[in-house]
Amino acid sequence: MSLMIQAQLKTGLIFGDTENAEYVYMPASELGLAAPLCIYEKQDQRKDVSLTEADHLITILSLKPVCHPRLGVSTC
């Protein structure tokens, strides 16, 4: 578990791979919750994942900070 990745998710950073259309991010509505959920997107599918699972996905998929095609923001 990477505390750095989890802290970056909590600040609104979007991790992803634009070539494979995979993204992991935390919606603003989850900030401040005891057990926040993140979103894992792959192609046109979305799935709620725990913060720990989001951290794991970012690590094993080697996702980097990116601009989301619909949400923008992050490191555009």
Secondary structure, 3 states (H helix, E strand, C coil): CCHHHHHHHHCCCCEEECCCCEEEECCHHHCCCCCCEEEEEECCEEEEEEHHHHHHHHHHCCCEECCECCCECCCC
